[in-house]
Amino acid sequence: MAKKRKKRKKRSYAAKPAYTPFMRLKDSFMYKRSLYIIVFIVGFTVFAAIAGVIYIADNYTIKNVDVLGSTHYTTKEIEDMVMTDSFCHNSMFLAAKYRNKSIEDVPFVEKIDVDIVSKDTVEINVYEKAIAGYIAYLGRYMYFDREGIVVESSLEASDDVPQVMGLDIAHVVLHEKLPIDEDHRGVFEQILNVTQLLDKHELHADKIFFDDDYNLYLYFGGVEVSLGKADFIDEKIMQLPHILPSLEGKTGILNLEEYNEDNKITQFEPKNQGIVSE
């Protein structure tokens, strides 16, 4: 017998609504509205950013810079070390750049701190190394501190620090102590004391010289000042601002070796002439 075929049920498809002109208008309106919103947001963001940049540029531009503590560098040189580009002339940018950070690796300087005083004023504090003097060594100038440690090496001699001569030094190593026998280690602190006294009395010695017995001599142009040992060194140097002006242009030796509380006589011996006492 022939098998009966099962009748397939016909699927019924619901008729899709027609895409009317109203729906096209609605979709077009929603698209345009979304586009307008995006454009508005982008435009507003750009406008706000430009307005913010203009406000910051107008109100946070640095107009006043105070540099404190610098003797080896001019104010302009310190400013150039801190404000390295045009962005650094903005106090907000500068504050972010140097927040919890100091400038280091500057010759003769321990560190440089930058403080924002106000939106248009910056204070730069320079902390210099306590340099006692320098010696000439193999074509370079080696600067040392009160402990005799060589802190800098330079091709240029400083006008603010005296050259020290007469020390018997065989070799020099940067960041190490100058090789002097232990009995005379105090000479470096003595040098720093002398340079500080000279600064205090606004005097500038061309050089400091020690003889074989570590007697001290200062040179001011053609005048050699013999100070002897370290005894009464403060009192001896204190006399120089009163004596040196009268010796300007002269050549000779000013003897203060015996100067003390009881003996206040000074002697100047002009070159190739007799001794003059005061």
C-alpha positions as CSV (number, residue, x, y, z in Angstrom):
1,M,0.0,0.0,0.0
2,A,1.2,3.4,-0.8
3,K,2.1,5.6,2.2
4,K,0.0,8.6,2.7
5,R,1.9,11.8,2.5
6,K,1.6,14.2,5.4
7,K,0.4,17.5,4.6
8,R,2.8,20.3,5.4
9,K,1.4,23.2,7.4
10,K,1.9,26.5,5.7
11,R,3.7,29.0,7.8
12,S,2.0,32.3,8.3
13,Y,4.1,35.5,8.0
14,A,2.8,38.6,9.7
15,A,2.9,41.5,7.3
16,K,5.5,44.1,8.2
17,P,4.3,47.6,8.6
18,A,5.2,49.8,5.8
19,Y,8.2,52.3,6.3
20,T,6.2,55.4,6.1
21,P,7.5,58.9,5.3
22,F,6.6,59.8,8.9
23,M,9.0,57.2,10.2
24,R,11.7,58.4,7.9
25,L,11.2,62.0,9.2
26,K,11.3,60.7,12.8
27,D,14.6,58.8,12.3
28,S,16.1,61.7,10.4
29,F,15.1,64.1,13.2
30,M,16.6,61.8,15.9
31,Y,19.9,61.4,13.9
32,K,20.2,65.2,13.4
33,R,19.4,65.8,17.1
34,S,22.1,63.4,18.2
35,L,24.5,64.9,15.8
36,Y,23.7,68.4,17.0
37,I,24.2,67.3,20.6
38,I,27.6,65.7,19.8
39,V,28.7,68.8,17.9
40,F,27.5,71.1,20.8
41,I,29.4,69.0,23.4
42,V,32.6,69.0,21.3
43,G,32.3,72.7,20.5
44,F,31.6,73.6,24.1
45,T,34.6,71.5,25.3
46,V,36.9,73.1,22.8
47,F,35.6,76.6,23.7
48,A,36.0,75.8,27.5
49,A,39.6,74.5,26.9
50,I,40.5,77.6,24.8
51,A,39.0,79.9,27.4
52,G,40.8,78.1,30.2
53,V,44.2,78.4,28.4
54,I,43.6,82.1,27.8
55,Y,42.7,82.6,31.4
56,I,45.7,80.7,32.7
57,A,48.0,82.5,30.3
58,D,46.7,85.9,31.3
59,N,46.5,85.3,35.1
60,Y,49.4,82.9,35.8
61,T,52.2,84.4,33.8
62,I,55.3,85.0,35.9
63,K,56.2,88.6,36.2
64,N,58.4,88.7,39.3
65,V,61.3,86.4,40.0
66,D,63.3,86.7,43.2
67,V,66.7,84.9,43.3
68,L,68.2,84.4,46.8
69,G,71.5,83.0,47.9
70,S,73.4,83.1,44.6
71,T,77.0,84.5,44.5
72,H,78.6,82.4,41.8
73,Y,75.8,82.9,39.2
74,T,73.9,86.0,38.1
75,T,70.1,86.3,38.6
76,K,69.6,85.8,34.8
77,E,71.7,82.7,34.8
78,I,69.7,81.1,37.7
79,E,66.5,82.1,36.0
80,D,67.6,80.3,32.8
81,M,68.5,77.2,34.8
82,V,65.0,77.1,36.3
83,M,62.8,78.5,33.5
84,T,64.1,76.4,30.7
85,D,61.3,77.0,28.1
86,S,58.2,79.1,27.4
87,F,56.0,76.9,29.5
88,C,58.1,77.5,32.6
89,H,57.0,81.1,32.5
90,N,53.6,79.9,33.8
91,S,53.4,79.6,37.5
92,M,51.0,76.6,37.4
93,F,53.3,74.7,35.1
94,L,56.4,75.6,37.1
95,A,54.7,74.5,40.4
96,A,53.9,71.1,38.8
97,K,57.4,70.7,37.4
98,Y,59.2,71.4,40.6
99,R,56.8,70.0,43.1
100,N,58.8,68.1,45.8
101,K,61.8,68.4,43.5
102,S,65.1,70.4,43.6
103,I,67.5,71.3,40.9
104,E,70.9,69.6,41.4
105,D,74.1,68.9,39.6
106,V,74.9,72.6,39.2
107,P,78.6,73.5,39.8
108,F,79.2,75.2,43.1
109,V,75.6,74.7,44.1
110,E,74.2,72.1,46.5
111,K,70.6,72.5,45.3
112,I,68.1,75.0,43.9
113,D,64.5,75.2,45.3
114,V,61.6,76.8,43.5
115,D,58.7,78.3,45.5
116,I,55.6,79.8,44.0
117,V,54.8,82.8,46.1
118,S,51.7,83.9,44.1
119,K,50.3,83.3,40.7
120,D,52.7,85.8,39.1
121,T,55.7,85.7,41.6
122,V,58.4,83.0,42.0
123,E,61.1,82.7,44.6
124,I,64.2,80.8,43.8
125,N,66.5,79.8,46.7
126,V,70.0,78.8,45.8
127,Y,72.0,76.8,48.4
128,E,75.7,77.0,47.5
129,K,78.4,74.6,48.6
130,A,80.6,76.0,51.4
131,I,83.8,76.5,49.3
132,A,86.9,77.5,51.2
133,G,89.2,78.1,48.2
134,Y,90.7,76.5,45.1
135,I,94.1,75.3,43.9
136,A,95.5,75.1,40.4
137,Y,96.2,71.5,39.3
138,L,97.1,70.2,35.9
139,G,95.4,73.0,34.0
140,R,92.2,72.9,36.1
141,Y,91.0,74.7,39.2
142,M,90.0,72.4,42.0
143,Y,87.6,73.8,44.6
144,F,87.5,72.4,48.1
145,D,85.4,72.8,51.2
146,R,86.2,73.4,54.9
147,E,87.2,69.7,55.3
148,G,89.5,69.8,52.3
149,I,87.2,67.7,50.1
150,V,87.4,68.6,46.4
151,V,83.8,69.5,45.5
152,E,84.2,71.0,42.0
153,S,86.6,70.9,39.1
154,S,86.5,73.8,36.6
155,L,88.5,75.3,33.7
156,E,87.7,78.8,35.0
157,A,89.0,80.5,38.1
158,S,86.4,82.2,40.3
159,D,86.5,85.9,41.2
160,D,84.7,85.2,44.4
161,V,86.9,82.5,45.9
162,P,90.6,83.0,46.5
163,Q,93.3,80.8,45.1
164,V,95.3,79.0,47.7
165,M,99.0,78.5,47.2
166,G,101.9,76.9,49.1
167,L,100.2,73.7,50.1
168,D,102.2,70.6,49.4
169,I,99.7,68.5,47.4
170,A,100.9,65.6,45.3
171,H,97.6,64.6,43.7
172,V,94.0,65.6,43.6
173,V,90.9,63.4,43.2
174,L,87.4,64.9,42.8
175,H,85.1,64.3,45.9
176,E,88.1,63.1,48.0
177,K,90.1,65.0,50.6
178,L,93.3,66.8,49.5
179,P,96.3,64.8,50.7
180,I,97.8,66.8,53.6
181,D,99.4,65.4,56.7
182,E,97.1,65.0,59.7
183,D,98.9,67.6,61.7
184,H,97.8,70.3,59.3
185,R,94.2,69.2,58.5
186,G,92.9,72.3,60.3
187,V,94.3,74.5,57.5
188,F,91.2,74.0,55.4
189,E,88.9,75.3,58.1
190,Q,91.3,78.1,58.7
191,I,91.1,79.0,55.0
192,L,87.3,79.0,55.1
193,N,87.4,81.2,58.2
194,V,89.6,83.6,56.4
195,T,87.5,83.8,53.3
196,Q,84.3,84.3,55.4
197,L,86.0,87.1,57.3
198,L,87.1,88.7,54.1
199,D,83.5,88.5,52.8
200,K,82.3,90.0,56.0
201,H,84.5,93.0,55.6
202,E,83.9,93.2,51.9
203,L,87.5,92.4,51.0
204,H,88.7,90.3,48.1
205,A,92.1,88.7,48.3
206,D,93.8,87.7,45.0
207,K,95.3,84.7,46.7
208,I,96.1,83.0,50.0
209,F,99.6,81.7,50.6
210,F,101.1,79.3,53.2
211,D,104.8,79.0,53.7
212,D,106.6,75.8,54.8
213,D,105.7,76.6,58.5
214,Y,102.1,77.3,57.6
215,N,102.3,81.0,58.2
216,L,99.5,82.8,56.4
217,Y,99.8,85.5,53.7
218,L,97.2,87.4,51.8
219,Y,97.7,89.3,48.6
220,F,95.8,92.4,47.5
221,G,97.3,93.6,44.2
222,G,100.8,94.6,45.0
223,V,100.3,94.5,48.8
224,E,101.4,91.3,50.6
225,V,99.8,91.0,54.1
226,S,101.7,88.8,56.5
227,L,99.4,87.4,59.1
228,G,101.6,84.8,60.7
229,K,99.8,82.0,62.6
230,A,96.0,81.7,63.2
231,D,96.2,83.6,66.5
232,F,94.1,86.8,66.6
233,I,93.2,86.2,62.9
234,D,89.9,88.0,63.3
235,E,91.4,91.1,64.8
236,K,94.2,91.2,62.2
237,I,91.7,91.0,59.2
238,M,89.5,93.5,60.9
239,Q,92.2,96.1,60.5
240,L,92.6,95.6,56.8
241,P,89.5,97.7,55.7
242,H,91.1,100.7,57.5
243,I,94.7,100.1,56.2
244,L,94.4,98.9,52.6
245,P,92.7,102.0,51.1
246,S,95.8,104.1,52.1
247,L,98.1,101.5,50.4
248,E,96.2,101.5,47.0
249,G,98.6,101.6,44.1
250,K,101.6,100.8,46.4
251,T,103.8,97.7,46.4
252,G,105.2,96.2,49.6
253,I,104.6,94.1,52.7
254,L,102.1,94.9,55.5
255,N,103.2,93.0,58.6
256,L,100.5,92.0,61.1
257,E,102.2,89.0,62.5
258,E,102.7,90.4,66.0
259,Y,99.3,92.2,66.1
260,N,97.3,91.3,69.2
261,E,95.2,92.9,72.0
262,D,98.3,94.5,73.5
263,N,100.3,95.2,70.4
264,K,98.3,97.2,67.9
265,I,101.2,98.5,65.8
266,T,101.2,97.7,62.1
267,Q,104.1,98.0,59.8
268,F,104.2,98.5,56.0
269,E,107.5,98.0,54.2
270,P,107.3,99.5,50.7
271,K,109.3,97.5,48.1
272,N,112.9,98.7,48.0
273,Q,112.1,101.3,50.8
274,G,112.2,101.5,54.5
275,I,109.6,100.3,57.0
276,V,106.6,102.5,57.8
277,S,105.0,102.1,61.2
278,E,101.5,103.1,62.3
